[in-house]
Amino acid sequence: MLLNQSFDCYVGQHPGIDDPDELRTLLHSRFDAETGWQNPFGYANLSVDDLLTAQRKQSGNKREKTLRKLQQAIVRDQPFSVVAFPDEIRATRTDRFDGWEGYETIHSLFGYLSVRETGTRGGRGGVKPLRMTIQDSAPTVNLNPLAVEFRSDETILDLLYDSLGRRIDGRVRPWLARSWDWQTSTRAPTATVHLRDGLWWHDGAALTAEDVAFTYEFLGDTSLGSLESPVPAPRFRDAVSLVKSATALDDRTVRIRFENASRAVATKAFSTPVLPKHIWKSKHEQAEIAGFRADSTTTKALVWSNMEPVGSGPWQFSDAKMKKSLTLDRFDHHFLRRIETDTEMLDSNGDSTPAPDYIHRYAGGPAFESLRFRVVPSGAAATELVLNDEADGTATGVTAKEVRDIGRAENVQLHVDKSPSLYHVGFNARKAPFSNVRFRRAVAQLLDKKYLVDSVFNQYAEPATSPLAQHDSLAPKLRWDGTDPELPYPGKDGNLNVKNAKKAFKDAGYRYTNDGELLQR
């Protein structure tokens, strides 16, 4: 669906929205022809386009006001209908490792960096492997961070590929970057980014400012100008579209100029993965992919499986068995491994410099030498492995059916975390009948979200109306208060009042016989 967009409607799970600006590529009409989560709905509304463009240039209260108007327009037009934000239910063993609650989500970069062997405090040891279950086999066959069709789980790539900044405590903070300085003009901001000393790729090559500058150029056009039209990397279209240019000033300094974006929005571009130029530059040539739209052009960079990835993250690739397992080893040349105390970090010359507080939390890097993911077919199978001490935790969330067994088991802990992802129904607004906004609204009204949360998710989810329901920018009028504030369900407890439901379809132009049958031409 994300590649060919050949659908009428679908039920799916969006990975989640960290920054409201991500709505721009999700809904702006200029992204209609692109693949992935770039406006898969074919939605076009000039007023919404204007709001999406305006908010990226704004900050503070002015931006919040624009985002409220934007949300109200989205729920009015219903290019997609938000259903619920599911909870993430996981199980972990407590007899081999602890620190599972060191971060808000276990299966995340900072979740794994927080885990320590039971009874240890430092980050230097770690001879035991951490054994996790996963229900997505895609990472065992494709580790390309740019591939659209293999990226339902982005965490493993976060472990392999570092970025200039990481979202920590609600905002993007320096990571590979030691710091960045802003020079704000009347048109758009410019950032001078200073890299940390002694950064390395997994293959032993030095990571320099040239790699950073190349990354932004490459993600903006993976053909590097060799094809008639640019071929951007769909997964990072929202962030990279903010960047006008990136220039290496020396080995450790990059100047990044942004285009029509406020500083608050521009920092999002720092969270894209940095790619090694010596690996990816050769992947700019045109490529073909089975099942891809014939009128689309793609490059080798977007279809390459990349099963021996070279990144700069805290973990490096070790081994993969197709659809069975994936093993990552600790990368001992990562900058986190050079943090000797809670107050110092050694640079490449052995000199100590103060480390930020948020870096202190992960001093020493991973506390175990390898991280093994075992592919399982279901949440029940994953839970059984944890209960039998054949796994230390479930990376993929399990279902509510497993909660009772997890809660009763010895040396096993239940974790229920809020998820940024959202279940939704997406509509193809390119063709009838979903090109009719009244028809989309009529269909959306048939979703009894409260009943679905109770019956499908066993109450381990939160019904919602706005895609920003989990964000601070949620429009107050769209806050869930027992019923959908925009399209209340015409019925109760999953039982539809057909007469009331038909009123919405009549407003959309449909007609019925006296016996209630739909008239068709």
C-alpha positions as CSV (number, residue, x, y, z in Angstrom):
1,M,0.0,0.0,0.0
2,L,2.8,2.4,0.9
3,L,4.6,1.6,-2.4
4,N,1.8,1.4,-5.0
5,Q,-1.0,3.2,-3.2
6,S,-3.5,0.8,-4.9
7,F,-6.2,0.6,-2.2
8,D,-9.6,2.0,-1.3
9,C,-9.2,2.0,2.4
10,Y,-7.1,0.1,4.9
11,V,-6.6,-0.5,8.6
12,G,-3.0,0.0,9.8
13,Q,-0.7,1.3,12.4
14,H,1.3,4.4,11.8
15,P,4.7,4.4,13.6
16,G,3.9,7.6,15.5
17,I,4.5,11.4,15.4
18,D,7.3,12.8,17.5
19,D,7.0,16.3,16.1
20,P,3.8,17.9,14.7
21,D,5.7,18.9,11.6
22,E,5.6,15.3,10.5
23,L,2.0,15.9,9.6
24,R,3.4,18.0,6.7
25,T,4.7,15.1,4.7
26,L,1.9,12.9,5.8
27,L,-0.8,15.3,4.4
28,H,0.6,18.1,2.2
29,S,-0.5,17.8,-1.4
30,R,3.0,18.2,-2.8
31,F,3.9,14.7,-1.4
32,D,1.0,12.9,-3.1
33,A,3.2,11.3,-5.8
34,E,5.8,9.9,-3.3
35,T,5.9,6.5,-1.6
36,G,5.9,5.5,2.0
37,W,4.2,7.7,4.6
38,Q,4.3,10.7,2.3
39,N,0.6,11.4,1.8
40,P,-0.5,7.9,1.0
41,F,-4.1,9.1,1.1
42,G,-3.7,11.4,-2.0
43,Y,-5.3,14.1,0.2
44,A,-5.3,17.7,-1.2
45,N,-6.6,20.8,0.5
46,L,-5.0,24.1,-0.2
47,S,-6.1,25.6,3.2
48,V,-4.5,22.6,5.0
49,D,-1.3,23.0,2.8
50,D,-1.1,26.7,4.0
51,L,-1.4,25.6,7.7
52,L,1.2,22.9,7.3
53,T,3.6,25.4,5.7
54,A,2.9,28.1,8.2
55,Q,3.5,26.0,11.3
56,R,7.0,25.0,10.2
57,K,8.1,28.7,10.2
58,Q,6.5,29.4,13.6
59,S,7.3,28.7,17.2
60,G,5.7,29.2,20.6
61,N,2.0,30.1,21.0
62,K,1.7,31.2,17.4
63,R,2.6,27.7,16.2
64,E,0.3,26.1,18.8
65,K,-2.6,28.2,17.5
66,T,-1.9,27.1,13.9
67,L,-1.6,23.4,15.0
68,R,-5.0,23.6,16.7
69,K,-6.5,24.9,13.4
70,L,-4.7,22.2,11.5
71,Q,-6.0,19.4,13.7
72,Q,-9.6,20.6,13.4
73,A,-9.2,20.7,9.6
74,I,-7.8,17.2,9.5
75,V,-10.6,15.6,11.6
76,R,-13.2,17.6,9.5
77,D,-11.9,16.2,6.2
78,Q,-11.0,12.7,7.5
79,P,-8.2,11.7,5.0
80,F,-7.7,9.1,7.7
81,S,-9.5,8.3,10.9
82,V,-7.6,7.9,14.1
83,V,-8.9,4.9,16.1
84,A,-6.7,4.4,19.1
85,F,-3.2,4.5,20.6
86,P,-2.4,1.0,21.8
87,D,-0.4,0.2,24.9
88,E,2.8,-1.7,24.5
89,I,2.7,-4.8,26.7
90,R,6.0,-6.6,27.3
91,A,7.5,-9.2,29.6
92,T,11.1,-9.2,31.0
93,R,13.0,-11.5,33.3
94,T,14.4,-10.0,36.4
95,D,17.0,-12.7,37.4
96,R,19.6,-11.9,34.7
97,F,19.2,-8.2,34.0
98,D,17.7,-5.2,35.7
99,G,17.2,-1.5,34.8
100,W,14.3,-2.4,32.5
101,E,12.4,0.6,33.6
102,G,15.3,3.0,33.0
103,Y,13.6,4.5,30.0
104,E,10.0,4.9,28.9
105,T,10.1,2.0,26.4
106,I,12.2,-1.1,26.7
107,H,12.5,-1.8,23.0
108,S,14.4,1.4,22.2
109,L,17.9,2.7,22.0
110,F,17.8,4.2,25.5
111,G,15.9,1.2,26.8
112,Y,18.7,-1.2,25.9
113,L,21.3,1.3,27.1
114,S,19.6,1.4,30.5
115,V,19.7,-2.4,31.0
116,R,22.4,-3.8,33.3
117,E,23.3,-7.3,34.4
118,T,21.7,-8.1,37.8
119,G,23.9,-7.0,40.6
120,T,26.2,-4.7,38.5
121,R,26.3,-1.0,38.2
122,G,29.0,-0.1,35.7
123,G,28.8,-0.3,32.0
124,R,32.2,-1.9,31.3
125,G,31.4,-5.6,32.0
126,G,28.7,-7.5,30.2
127,V,29.6,-11.0,29.2
128,K,26.1,-12.3,29.1
129,P,24.1,-11.9,25.9
130,L,20.7,-10.1,26.2
131,R,18.1,-12.4,24.6
132,M,15.0,-10.8,23.1
133,T,12.1,-12.1,21.1
134,I,10.8,-10.2,18.1
135,Q,7.7,-10.9,15.9
136,D,9.0,-9.0,12.8
137,S,11.4,-11.0,10.6
138,A,12.2,-8.0,8.4
139,P,15.5,-7.1,10.2
140,T,16.8,-10.6,9.4
141,V,16.5,-10.0,5.7
142,N,16.9,-6.3,5.3
143,L,18.8,-3.7,7.3
144,N,18.6,-0.8,4.9
145,P,17.5,2.3,6.9
146,L,16.1,3.8,3.7
147,A,13.8,0.9,2.7
148,V,10.1,1.7,3.0
149,E,8.7,-1.9,2.8
150,F,10.9,-3.4,5.5
151,R,10.6,-0.8,8.2
152,S,7.8,-1.6,10.6
153,D,10.3,-1.7,13.4
154,E,12.8,1.2,13.4
155,T,14.5,0.4,16.8
156,I,17.1,-2.0,15.5
157,L,18.3,0.6,13.0
158,D,18.5,3.1,15.8
159,L,21.0,0.7,17.5
160,L,23.1,0.5,14.4
161,Y,23.0,4.0,13.1
162,D,23.7,7.1,15.2
163,S,22.5,10.7,14.4
164,L,23.7,14.2,15.2
165,G,21.0,14.5,17.8
166,R,18.7,12.2,19.7
167,R,15.2,13.0,21.1
168,I,15.7,12.9,24.9
169,D,13.3,14.2,27.5
170,G,11.0,15.6,24.8
171,R,13.6,17.5,22.7
172,V,16.4,16.8,20.3
173,R,19.8,17.0,22.1
174,P,23.4,16.6,20.7
175,W,24.5,13.0,20.3
176,L,27.2,12.5,17.6
177,A,27.4,16.3,17.7
178,R,29.1,17.8,20.7
179,S,27.1,21.0,20.2
180,W,25.5,23.2,17.6
181,D,25.4,27.0,17.4
182,W,22.6,28.9,15.7
183,Q,22.8,31.9,13.4
184,T,19.3,33.1,12.8
185,S,18.5,35.3,9.7
186,T,15.3,36.9,8.7
187,R,14.6,34.1,6.2
188,A,15.7,30.9,7.9
189,P,18.1,29.6,10.6
190,T,21.7,28.3,10.0
191,A,23.4,25.9,12.4
192,T,27.1,25.2,12.8
193,V,27.4,21.7,14.1
194,H,30.5,20.6,16.0
195,L,31.1,16.8,16.0
196,R,32.6,14.9,19.0
197,D,36.2,13.8,18.7
198,G,37.1,10.2,17.9
199,L,34.0,9.1,16.0
200,W,34.3,5.8,14.1
201,W,32.3,3.7,11.7
202,H,31.9,0.0,12.5
203,D,34.4,-0.9,9.7
204,G,37.2,1.1,11.4
205,A,37.0,4.2,9.1
206,A,36.8,7.6,10.8
207,L,33.4,9.4,10.8
208,T,33.9,13.0,9.7
209,A,31.9,16.1,8.8
210,E,32.2,15.0,5.1
211,D,29.9,12.0,6.0
212,V,27.4,14.3,7.6
213,A,27.3,16.7,4.6
214,F,27.0,13.7,2.3
215,T,24.1,12.2,4.3
216,Y,21.9,15.3,3.9
217,E,22.7,15.5,0.2
218,F,22.1,11.8,-0.4
219,L,18.8,11.6,1.6
220,G,17.5,14.5,-0.4
221,D,18.4,12.9,-3.7
222,T,19.7,9.3,-3.6
223,S,20.6,9.6,-7.3
224,L,23.1,12.4,-6.5
225,G,21.9,14.3,-9.5
226,S,22.5,11.4,-11.9
227,L,18.8,11.0,-12.9
228,E,16.4,13.5,-14.5
229,S,14.5,14.1,-11.3
230,P,15.6,13.8,-7.7
231,V,14.9,10.5,-5.9
232,P,14.6,11.4,-2.1
233,A,14.7,8.8,0.6
234,P,11.0,8.5,1.5
235,R,11.5,7.6,5.2
236,F,13.3,10.8,5.9
237,R,11.5,13.1,3.6
238,D,10.0,15.2,6.3
239,A,13.3,16.0,8.1
240,V,15.6,16.3,5.1
241,S,13.2,18.6,3.3
242,L,14.0,21.2,5.9
243,V,17.7,21.3,4.9
244,K,18.7,23.6,2.1
245,S,22.4,22.7,2.2
246,A,25.0,21.1,4.4
247,T,28.7,21.9,4.0
248,A,31.7,20.4,5.8
249,L,34.0,23.3,7.0
250,D,36.6,20.9,8.4
251,D,36.7,17.3,9.7
252,R,34.7,18.1,12.7
253,T,32.5,21.0,11.7
254,V,29.4,21.2,9.5
255,R,27.3,24.2,8.5
256,I,23.7,23.4,7.8
257,R,21.4,25.9,6.2
258,F,17.6,25.4,6.7
259,E,14.8,26.4,4.3
260,N,11.7,28.1,5.5
261,A,11.7,26.6,9.0
262,S,11.8,27.9,12.5
263,R,14.6,26.7,14.8
264,A,12.0,24.6,16.8
265,V,11.2,22.7,13.6
266,A,14.7,22.6,12.1
267,T,16.2,20.7,15.0
268,K,14.2,17.6,13.8
269,A,16.7,17.3,10.9
270,F,19.4,16.4,13.4
271,S,17.7,13.1,14.2
272,T,18.2,11.5,10.8
273,P,20.8,8.7,10.7
274,V,24.3,9.6,9.5
275,L,25.5,7.4,6.6
276,P,29.1,6.5,5.7
277,K,29.9,8.2,2.4
278,H,32.4,5.5,1.4
279,I,29.6,2.9,1.6
280,W,26.5,4.6,0.2
281,K,27.9,6.9,-2.6
282,S,28.1,3.9,-5.0
283,K,24.4,3.2,-4.5
284,H,23.1,6.2,-6.4
285,E,22.4,4.4,-9.7
286,Q,18.9,3.6,-11.0
287,A,17.4,0.3,-10.0
288,E,14.3,-1.7,-10.6
289,I,12.1,-3.3,-8.0
290,A,9.4,-6.0,-8.5
291,G,6.0,-4.7,-7.7
292,F,7.0,-1.0,-7.8
293,R,4.9,1.4,-9.8
294,A,6.1,1.4,-13.4
295,D,5.9,5.2,-13.6
296,S,8.2,5.6,-10.6
297,T,12.0,5.8,-10.5
298,T,14.1,4.4,-7.7
299,T,17.8,3.9,-6.9
300,K,19.9,1.0,-5.6
301,A,20.1,2.8,-2.3
302,L,16.3,2.3,-1.8
303,V,16.3,-1.4,-2.7
304,W,19.6,-2.7,-1.4
305,S,19.2,-5.2,1.5
306,N,22.3,-3.9,3.3
307,M,22.7,-7.1,5.3
308,E,26.2,-6.2,6.5
309,P,25.4,-2.7,7.7
310,V,28.2,-0.2,8.6
311,G,26.9,2.4,11.0
312,S,28.3,4.2,14.0
313,G,25.8,3.2,16.7
314,P,26.4,1.5,20.1
315,W,25.8,-1.9,18.5
316,Q,27.3,-3.4,15.3
317,F,26.0,-6.2,13.1
318,S,27.3,-9.7,13.9
319,D,25.1,-12.4,12.3
320,A,21.7,-13.0,10.8
321,K,19.7,-16.2,10.0
322,M,16.9,-15.4,7.6
323,K,13.6,-15.2,9.4
324,K,15.1,-16.8,12.5
325,S,17.5,-14.5,14.4
326,L,19.6,-11.4,14.4
327,T,22.7,-10.9,16.6
328,L,24.3,-7.5,17.3
329,D,27.6,-7.0,19.2
330,R,28.6,-4.1,21.4
331,F,30.7,-1.6,19.4
332,D,33.6,-0.9,21.7
333,H,34.8,2.2,19.8
334,H,31.5,4.1,20.4
335,F,31.9,7.4,22.2
336,L,29.8,6.2,25.1
337,R,32.5,3.7,25.9
338,R,35.0,6.5,26.5
339,I,33.0,8.0,29.4
340,E,35.2,7.1,32.4
341,T,33.3,8.8,35.3
342,D,30.0,10.6,35.8
343,T,31.6,13.9,35.1
344,E,34.3,13.3,32.4
345,M,34.5,12.0,28.9
346,L,37.9,11.3,27.2
347,D,38.5,12.7,23.8
348,S,40.7,11.2,21.1
349,N,43.8,12.8,22.8
350,G,43.0,11.3,26.2
351,D,42.0,14.7,27.6
352,S,38.9,14.9,29.7
353,T,35.9,17.2,29.0
354,P,32.6,17.6,30.8
355,A,29.8,15.3,29.6
356,P,26.2,16.5,29.6
357,D,23.9,15.1,32.3
358,Y,21.9,13.1,29.8
359,I,25.1,11.4,28.6
360,H,25.9,10.4,32.1
361,R,22.9,8.0,32.2
362,Y,24.5,5.8,29.6
363,A,28.2,6.0,30.7
364,G,30.1,3.0,29.4
365,G,27.6,2.2,26.7
366,P,25.9,-1.2,26.5
367,A,26.3,-3.3,29.6
368,F,26.3,-6.6,27.7
369,E,28.5,-7.8,24.9
370,S,25.8,-9.0,22.5
371,L,22.1,-8.5,21.8
372,R,20.2,-11.4,20.2
373,F,16.8,-11.2,18.6
374,R,14.9,-14.4,18.1
375,V,12.0,-14.3,15.6
376,V,8.7,-15.8,17.0
377,P,5.3,-16.2,15.3
378,S,3.2,-14.7,18.1
379,G,3.0,-12.9,21.4
380,A,2.0,-16.2,23.0
381,A,5.2,-17.9,21.7
382,A,7.3,-14.9,22.9
383,T,5.8,-15.0,26.4
384,E,6.4,-18.8,26.6
385,L,10.1,-18.3,25.9
386,V,10.4,-15.7,28.6
387,L,8.5,-17.8,31.1
388,N,10.8,-20.8,30.3
389,D,14.0,-18.7,30.7
390,E,14.8,-19.0,27.0
391,A,14.6,-15.3,26.5
392,D,15.1,-12.2,28.7
393,G,12.4,-10.1,27.3
394,T,9.9,-9.4,24.5
395,A,11.0,-6.7,22.1
396,T,7.7,-6.7,20.1
397,G,4.7,-6.1,22.3
398,V,2.5,-9.0,23.2
399,T,-1.3,-9.0,23.4
400,A,-3.6,-8.6,26.5
401,K,-4.2,-12.3,26.5
402,E,-0.7,-12.9,27.8
403,V,-1.0,-10.4,30.7
404,R,-2.3,-12.9,33.3
405,D,0.5,-15.5,32.6
406,I,3.1,-12.8,32.8
407,G,1.7,-11.4,36.0
408,R,1.7,-14.8,37.8
409,A,5.2,-15.9,36.8
410,E,8.2,-15.9,39.1
411,N,11.1,-13.7,38.2
412,V,9.1,-12.1,35.3
413,Q,7.9,-8.5,35.2
414,L,5.0,-7.0,33.3
415,H,5.5,-3.7,31.5
416,V,2.7,-1.6,30.1
417,D,3.9,1.5,28.3
418,K,2.2,4.1,26.2
419,S,2.8,3.8,22.5
420,P,3.4,6.7,20.1
421,S,2.0,4.6,17.2
422,L,-1.7,5.0,16.2
423,Y,-4.2,2.6,14.7
424,H,-6.1,4.3,12.0
425,V,-8.3,3.7,8.9
426,G,-6.8,5.3,5.8
427,F,-8.8,6.4,2.8
428,N,-7.7,6.8,-0.8
429,A,-9.0,10.3,-1.6
430,R,-7.7,10.0,-5.2
431,K,-10.8,8.1,-6.4
432,A,-14.5,7.7,-5.7
433,P,-16.2,7.1,-3.4
434,F,-13.5,8.2,-0.9
435,S,-12.8,11.4,-2.9
436,N,-16.0,12.6,-1.4
437,V,-15.3,14.1,2.0
438,R,-18.9,13.5,3.2
439,F,-18.5,9.8,2.3
440,R,-15.3,9.6,4.3
441,R,-17.0,11.2,7.2
442,A,-19.9,8.8,7.0
443,V,-17.6,5.8,7.0
444,A,-15.5,7.2,9.8
445,Q,-18.6,7.6,11.9
446,L,-19.1,3.8,11.8
447,L,-16.1,3.3,14.0
448,D,-17.2,2.7,17.6
449,K,-13.7,3.5,19.0
450,K,-14.6,2.9,22.7
451,Y,-16.1,-0.5,21.8
452,L,-13.0,-1.4,19.8
453,V,-10.7,-0.4,22.6
454,D,-12.8,-2.6,25.0
455,S,-13.3,-5.6,22.7
456,V,-10.2,-5.7,20.5
457,F,-7.6,-4.2,22.7
458,N,-9.1,-5.4,26.0
459,Q,-8.8,-1.8,27.3
460,Y,-5.0,-1.7,26.6
461,A,-5.4,1.3,24.4
462,E,-6.7,4.9,24.4
463,P,-9.3,5.9,21.9
464,A,-8.5,9.2,20.1
465,T,-9.7,11.6,17.4
466,S,-6.6,13.6,16.6
467,P,-3.2,12.2,15.4
468,L,-1.6,14.5,18.0
469,A,-3.7,13.0,20.9
470,Q,-0.4,11.9,22.7
471,H,1.3,15.2,22.0
472,D,1.3,18.4,24.0
473,S,-0.1,20.2,21.0
474,L,-3.4,18.4,21.1
475,A,-6.3,20.8,20.3
476,P,-8.4,20.9,23.5
477,K,-11.7,20.6,21.5
478,L,-10.5,17.3,20.2
479,R,-9.6,15.7,23.5
480,W,-11.4,12.4,24.0
481,D,-14.1,12.6,26.7
482,G,-16.0,9.4,26.5
483,T,-17.1,9.9,22.9
484,D,-15.6,11.1,19.6
485,P,-16.0,15.0,19.7
486,E,-16.1,15.2,15.9
487,L,-18.0,12.1,14.7
488,P,-19.9,10.4,17.6
489,Y,-20.8,6.8,16.9
490,P,-24.5,6.5,15.9
491,G,-25.2,3.7,18.3
492,K,-24.0,2.2,21.5
493,D,-21.6,-0.7,22.6
494,G,-20.9,-1.7,19.0
495,N,-24.6,-1.9,18.1
496,L,-25.2,0.5,15.1
497,N,-28.3,2.6,14.8
498,V,-28.7,2.0,11.1
499,K,-31.3,4.8,10.6
500,N,-29.0,7.4,12.1
501,A,-26.0,6.1,10.2
502,K,-27.8,6.4,6.9
503,K,-28.4,10.1,7.5
504,A,-24.7,10.7,7.0
505,F,-24.6,8.7,3.7
506,K,-27.7,10.6,2.5
507,D,-25.8,13.8,3.1
508,A,-23.0,12.4,0.9
509,G,-25.5,12.0,-2.0
510,Y,-26.7,8.4,-1.5
511,R,-30.3,7.5,-1.8
512,Y,-32.3,4.6,-0.4
513,T,-35.6,2.9,-1.3
514,N,-38.5,2.9,1.2
515,D,-37.3,-0.6,2.2
516,G,-33.9,0.8,3.1
517,E,-32.1,-0.6,0.1
518,L,-29.3,1.4,-1.6
519,L,-30.2,2.8,-5.0
520,Q,-27.5,2.3,-7.6
521,R,-26.9,3.6,-11.0
